[in-house]
């Protein structure tokens, strides 16, 4: 957690070169999901919210390990998963150095790299990327987050409205 990402960049590049993952998006997605901060945060959240008696009670009731994970642990972890997903998304969205090193073709550039690439007019004409693309793709993190929250709320209220007026039993 305390070591800068730039120190491991050369080893990360060599690892992706040996796995033949250069010029793909996979090396940009996987490290964000399994960063040390994410693992530490999830562990601390789980230690503070999940009581061992809850798991023992599920085992006494006859639930297997997979059912315990899917029915008890995963729903309890949803706030932490949502928080870390937002942090990982914003961190990956704003990352400039890693995509610059890993991705070679201008068609696959991420937004920060593309915006740096479009500052030069000659490169803009060579790769047929126009100023319209620069304006079109420069939406902020807030706009993306706002869209995701609206989509989640729409889904939540749709499920809530389906439960009204039926023969549903709520515990």
N, C-alpha and C positions, 0 to 999 in steps of 0.2 A: 504494500500500500504506500510505502514511503519512498519507493524507488521510482524515478521518472520513467515514463514510457520510452523516451528517446534512447535510454541505455540498452534496452533490449531490442532495439529496432534492427540491428544488423543480424542478430541471431534469428529473429522472427522472419526476416527476409530470406535467409538461407533455409529455414524450415519450410517456408512456403514454396521456395524454389525446388526443394527436393520432393515435396508432395505434389508438384505441378499445379499449384493453386494461384500462381501469379496471373494477373489480369482477370480475376474473378472477384465477386463480392463476398465470397465465403470467408476469407481472412479478415474482412471488416466486421462481419456479424458475430462470429463465434467468440472472439476475445471480449467483446462488450457484454455478452451474456454470462460469461464465467470469470469476471474480473475478481480480484481478491476482495475488493470492497463489497461487491455483491454477495459473495460467499460469507464474509464476516457479518454483514448486515442481516442476512437471512438467518444465520446461526443465532445471533443475539435476539432477534425477534422471536424465533422459535423457542428459545430458552425462557423468554419472558411471558409468552402467551400459552404455550402448551404445557399443561400440567400432566405429570406422569400417571396420575390416577385416572385421567380420561382415557388413556390408551389401555390401561389395565382393565378398566370397566368394559371397554369394547372387546378385549380378548375374552373376558369372562362371558360376555354375551355371545361368543362364538365367531366373531369377525376375524378374518384372516388379515395378514399384514397388508396386502394390496387394498383390501376394502377399508382398513383403518386409514391408510394413506389417502385414498380418494374421497372418503366420506367425512373424515375428521380433520386430518392434518392439512390437506390442500385448501379446504374452505377457510380454515383459520389463517392460512398463509396468504390469502388473496390480497389484503392491504399491502403487505410487504412486497409481493410480486408486482403489484401495480406501481408502487413507488419505485422499485428498482427498474421496472420497464421504462418509466418516464425518464429516469436518470440516464439509463443506457441509450435511449433514443436521442436525447438531447446531446449527450456526449459524442455519439456516433455522427449525429447531424453536423455538429460543429468541428469535427475532426478534420484537420487539414493535412498533417504530415503523413499519416499512415496511408490514406488513399493516394497521395502523391507518389509514394514509394512503390506501392503494390500494383496500381492500375496504370497501364501504359496507353491504351487507346482513348482518344477524346470522347468517343461515344459512350464510354462507361464512367467518365469522371463524375464524382460526387459534386454536390452543389458548391462547397467552398473551393474545391480545386477548379471547377468550371468557371467560377467567378474570377478567380485569379488568372485563369487561362484567357478569359475574354477581355482582360484589360489591354491586351495587345491586339490591335486591329488586324495585323497581318495574319495572326493565327486564327482569327475569327473568319477571315475570308477563305483560308486554306481548308478549314475543316467544315465549312458550310454551316457554321453555327452563327446565328445572327443576333442582333441586339434584342430582338423580340424574345428569344430564348432567355437572355439575361434578365429581362424584366419579368417574364412569365414564371421562371423558376425561383425568383428571389422572394418567396413568401417566408415569413418569419416563423420561428418556433412557436410563437403564441398562436398563430393562425392554425398550424397543424394540431397543436394541443387542443385548441377550441373545437376543431372539427371532430377529434376523437372523443372528447367529452360529450358533445352533442349526440354522436352516434351511440355511445354507451347509454346515455339517458333515454334515448328513443327506444333502445332495446329493453331497458329496465322497465319503463312504464308500459311497454307493450305486454310484457309478461305479467305485470301487476294488474293491468286491465283485464287480462284473460282470466284471472283468478276471481274476479268479482262476479257474484251472482250464480256461481256454480256450486256443485256439491263437494267442495274441497274442504278437507280437514286440515287446519293449521295447528301445529304444535308449538 
